[in-house]
Amino acid sequence: MTSTRPAGRGDTDSAVATDVDAGDAPGLVGAAGGSVAQTGLWGDVWRQLRRDPKFLFGAVVVGLFTVMAIVPQLFTRIDPRACDLSRSRQAPSAQAWFGYDVLGCDYYANVIHGARVSISIGLYVVLGALLIGLVLGAIAGFRGGWVDNLVARIADIVYGLPLILGAIIILYQFQGRTVLIVGGALLLLVWMTPMRLVRSSVIAVRDADYVQAARALGASDGRLITRHILPNALAPVLVYATISVGVIISAEATLSFLGVGLQLPSISWGLMISEARNYLRTSLHLLIFPSAFLTVTVLAFISLGDALRDALDPKLR
């Protein structure tokens, strides 16, 4: 049994609208092994992205900084903790491109190694929020009733607490604030948006013809959610996730700047900016370099999210 609903090129439902399941409707399986509708949708998205300057800029910068975070030794072999107080706050030179920090450590090495903490927190928090959002949003939207009301009310309560203020309140309860603790505090305050995106998408398609056809063929609730309903929630969630990585990175930097985020001996751009605020008049380079890397990283993730949104929304093409 198949739905008579036409599969529009930009419709997020098109990946499953023309077939109940790739295994249940072999006639709709393309030569590559995937459904014709799904191949067409994501093929269009990829062709759009390849021509978008925002995507190219974001992809290059994010790729470069990700490699920097994983393998900082490719960019510098200087130990960021090898310090000499006699070089304290020396300006940039041929020996030290970014100069030295307050303790006399090579600032370029610190900026390079700071990418690991800043980017890892962004990815850790966003991936955790996506996992929570997908599970709770799918259950709430599919089940409805008191389950939906309970999840929605909990999300409303957490929404009432601003991100930075809520994180400050949580982090003040901990003495040693590591990457996991700071990331966990942010995670507790950002899972609601992906949950609501998934919930609204599930509610919109749970009664669609192709879902009812799959149910009539004996598909279980779990199969309906994972194979026919959740794919329709991917588009808005992917856009949110890409943009949110930059938002979380900047939130971590803000918390570290305020003195309630990461603590030494961690190396992050936020900690470096916090240290630089006391030397703005005499050692401006302490502020410029970590701020520049932070700004470019956040801008790159936002550009990726904007490009992905434009490619997935047919009205913006």
N, C-alpha and C positions, 0 to 999 in steps of 0.2 A: 504494500500500500504506500503510495507516495502522495505528497501534498501537491495541489495545483497552484500553489502560491508562486509567482514568478520570482526568480532570483535576480535582484537588481545588482548592478555592478558595484555600487558603493554601500549596499545594505549590509550591515554587520551580521544579519541573520543569513546571508547568502551562503555562508560556509556550510550550512546544514539544511537550508530551506528546500533544496531540490531532492534531498534524499534522507531517508530515515537513518541510515548508517552506511558507511562504505561497505561493510560486510553484508548488509541486508539488501543493498541495491547495487549489484555488481555492474549493471549496465551503465551506471553513472561514474564509474571509476576510470580515470584517465590513464594514459600510458605510463605515467610516472608512478602510479599506484595511489594517488590521492584523488579526491573528488574534483570534478571539473570546476564546480562553483568556487571551491576553496582555493584552487590554484589560480583562478581568475582574480579573486579578491586580493590575495597577497601579492600576486604578480603585478597588479595595478599599483598597489602600495609601494612596492620596491621600485618600479619605474618612476613613480612620482618622487620618491626620496632621492634617487640618484641625480635628479635634476635640480634639487633644492639646495641653494647655497647654505642655508641654515643647517641642514642636515650634514652637509660635507664639513662645515666648520666644526660643528659639535662632535661628529664622529672622529675627526682627526685629533682634536684636543682631548676628548675623553679617552681615546685609545692611547695617546701619548702619555697622559697622566696615569692611566691604569698600569701601563708598563713601568712607569716611574715608581708607582706604589709597590708593585710586585718585585721588581728587580732594580732597586735604587743604585746598585753597584754599576749598572750600565752608564749612569750619568755622573757618578763621582765615586772615587775610591778613598776619599778622605773620611775618617771616622768623625761623625758629628759630635762625639763626646771627648774628642782630643782637644783640650782647652789649655790656654796659656794666658793668665791674667795680664801679662805685659802687653798683650795685643787687644785688650778690652776696648770695644767699640771703635776700632780702627775702620776708616772709610774703605770702600771698594778699591781694589788695586789689581795689578796683573797677577799677584800671588793669590789673592782672594777676591774673586769676581764680585761677590756680594758683601765683602768686608767681614768683620768679626762681630760677635754679639757681646753682651755685657761680661760674660765669663771668658771671652777670648776664644770661643769656638768658631770654626769656619761656618759662616752664615749660609753660604751656598749649600753645603752639605746638610745643614739643618733644614733648609727649605725643601730640598729634594726628599729627605727622609720624612718630612712632615706630611707629604702626600699620602703615605700609607695609612696613617691614623685618620686623617680627614676623610679620605675616600672610603675607607673600610667602615667607618661609622655610618656614612650615608647609605652604603649598600646594605649593611646589616640591618639598619632600622627599616628601610623601605622594603626589603625582602620579607622581614618579619611582619610588617604591616600588611603586605600583600597576602601572606599565608593566612593570617588571622581574618583579614577582610574577605578572602575567597570562601573560607569555611563558614564563618558566621553569616555572611551575606547570602550565600547559597542556601543555607539551612533556613534562615529567616524568610527569604523570599519564596522558597518552595513550599515550606510548611504553612506559613501564614499564621493566623490566630494568635494565641497567647505567646507562642515562641517568637513570632515577629515583633509583637508589642514589647516583650521583655528585652530583646536585643536592641530595639530602637530606643527604648527609654534609657538603657545603660549608655548608649552612644550619646544621647542628648545630655546626660549628666556630665560626661567627660568633655563634651564640646563646650560646656560652660566655663571650662578652665583654659585660659590662654596658654599657648604652647610654652613660651619662655617663662612666664610666671609659674605655671604648673611644674615645669622642669626644675626651677629653682627650689620650690617647696619640697619636691621629692629628693633632690640631690643634697639638700642641707641635712638630710637624715643620715648621710654616709660620710665617714671620715676619709677613707681612701677611695677616690673616684677614678676608676679605670675605664677603659673603652667599653667594656660590657655594662658597667653600671650607668654611664652616661647614655649609651645607646638604649639601654632598657628603659630609662626614664623617658626618653623621647618616644620610644615605641609605644609606651602606655598612653601617649597623648596624640598619636597620629593614625591609629588603626581604623578610626571611625569613617574617614572619607572613602577608602577603598571598600569598606563594608557596605556603605550606602550605595556606591556605584554598582557593586555586584548585586545587591538586593534589588535595586530599581530595574536592572537589566533582567534579572530572573523573573520578577513580577510581570514585566512586559512581554515575555515570551513563553511563560510556563503553560499558557493555554493555547499556544499557536497550533496550527494544523499538523505540522510535522512532529511536534511533541506528542500530540494525541495519537498520531499514527504509530509512533514508536511504542507508546503505551499499549496500543491495541495489539501490537506484535509481541507483547510480553516483556518489554524492557523493564528492568527494575528501576526503583527510584534513583539508586546510585548511578546507574547507567544513563538515565535521563539527564541527571545533573551534569555528569562529567563529559558526556559525549554530545549532548544536544543543546543544553542550556548554557553552561559556563562558557563555551566558545564565543557566545554573543556578548559576554561581559569583558572580553579581552581588550577590545579597542579603547574604551575609556579608561580602563585600569592601567594599560600600558602607558598611555599619555600621562596619567597622574604619577605613575611610578618614576618615569624619566625626569619629570620636572621636580618631583619631591626629593630626589637625591641631592640636587643643588640646594634646596631649601633646608634639608637636614644638615648638610655641611656648614651652611651659614649659621644655623641655629647652634651647632656645636661650637663654632668659633665665637659666637656671641656669649654663650655660657662660660667658655674659658676666659674670655675677655673680662667678664664680670667677676671672675674668681670662684665660680661655683661649678665649673666644668672639669676638664681633665687637669691633672696635677703632675708636676715634675716627679720622676724623670721622663714622662711621656714627651714626645716631640710632635707638636701639631701647629698648624698655622695660627689657630686661635691663641694658643699660649704665647707664640712669638709676637703676635700683635699686642697682647696684653702686656708683655714685658716692654715693648717699644713705647708705650704711651708715656713713660716717665722720661723719655729722652728725645722728644720730638724736636726740640730746638737745636740740639747738639749732634744727634745721630739719626737723621731722618731715614737713612737706609734701613734701619731696623724695622720701620713700618712699611716702607714702599714694597719690598720684595715679597714678603708673605702675603700682603694685601693684594698685590697684583696676581699672584698665583691663585689665591682664593677667589678673586673676582672672575678671572678667566674660567676657572673650573665651574663655578656656579652658572655663569653665562652659557657655557658649552652645554650643560645638562638642560637648561631651559630652552636653548635653541633646538636640541634634539627633540624635546617634548613638543615644541611648537610645530616642528616639521612633521612629526608623527601625527599630530592632531590634524594638520592640513591634509595629509595623505589619506587618513582614515575617514575624514568627513567629506562626502561628495559635494556638499554645499559650498565648501571652501576651495574646491578645485577650479 
